[in-house]
């Protein structure tokens, strides 16, 4: 039972320490073994600390990767949001332009209706005196030959 305890907690340490004392053969082997065991304990503690630091470092790396992925997702979402905002603004601008065109068209139609209302009170001669319109008051009507006259001339030629 006691040997199990000693072997479990001191076995490796004592075995390696005694092997080192046998190899070096110092003048004071007890003091050398005591210092060697203290150094062994420091080394074991340092090893545990390094392992803990490695675990912590690995966790930090994983957290940093997760944070980086989150930042990339946020940037992608921000870019998508900006694109949606731009598309929305363009849509609003197009609607505004269409609205302005519709208003201009309506104004033009109203203007034409006003002109038509003004023109409807005028006589045909007044309307025709506009620039570009034929002057109907000056047009001379010619007598057109009747159909019977044309057929008579054709019959005479035969």
Buried (B, 14 or more C-beta within 10 A) or exposed (E): EEEEEEEEEEEEBBEEBEEBBEEEEEEEBEEBBEEBBEEBEEEEEEEEEEEEEEEEEEEEEEEEEEEEEEEEEEEEEEEEEEEEEEEEEEEEEEEEEEEEEEEEEEEEEEEEEEEEEEEEEEEEEEEBBEEEEEEEEEEEEEEEEEEEEEEEEEEEEE
